[in-house]
Amino acid sequence: DAMVIQNPRYQVTQFGKPVTLSCSQTLNHNVMYWYQQKSSQAPKLLFHYYDKDFNNEADTPDNFQSRRPNTSFCFLDIRSPGLGDAAMYLCATSLDRGMNQPQHFGDGTRLSIL
Amino acid sequence: SQQGEEDPQALSIQEGENATMNCSYKTSINNLQWYRQNSGRGLVHLILIRSNEREKHSGRLRVTLDTSKKSSSLLITASRAADTASYFCATDGQGAQKLVFGQGTRLTINP
């Protein structure tokens, strides 16, 4: 089945130690999104790629960066994780950028900071 | 500021009963979407309703949209234990090229 896969499901890192989360998709969708979701809160968009075009949200900290080397893969890099970055990170895709279509989510990576 | 807000924040009902969740939003929209999230999992798209539609059905799900009141409701009929999850509405907010999610309703179905 076509899907969105996030690895790993659980990631533990140390305060200040860089960490990379990965997302892959077999849907061949043009758009890939990264969301941060803290406990009992709404998912919050960090940034998205429309093909190779990177779109950062204004309030996304500089500590968060992303790479999309090809259509199928997208990475979230956290350069110096702080305790406040502990959260679930969700990757999603959509066929195109218009908001008249559904987004397809992976099962997320839960990040813990020691 | 948040575009969609759900009400209630939490809802607990008996299996077989109907569950209704409401979503209110602030600015005009083109579309409104509902998603389900099981504990520890990603979001799953349920229904998309366009601003010129008033009601939409999918299986046991019924979504209504009232643009004059800037509100939407999600009705789950004949609830099952497997419906236990958080439900989020998401709007595009005046054509913004992103979805903005509400805080969600945590639904618990008791056997």
Interface residues (C-beta under 8 A of the other chain):
Chain A: V4 Q6 S40 Q41 A42 P43 K44 L45 H48 N55 E57 L90 A92 R97 M99 N100 Q101 P102 Q103 H104 F105 G106 D107 G108 R110
Chain B: Q2 N30 N31 Q33 Y35 G40 R41 G42 L43 V44 H45 L48 R50 F88 D92 G95 A96 Q97 K98 L99 V100 F101 G102 Q103 G104 R106
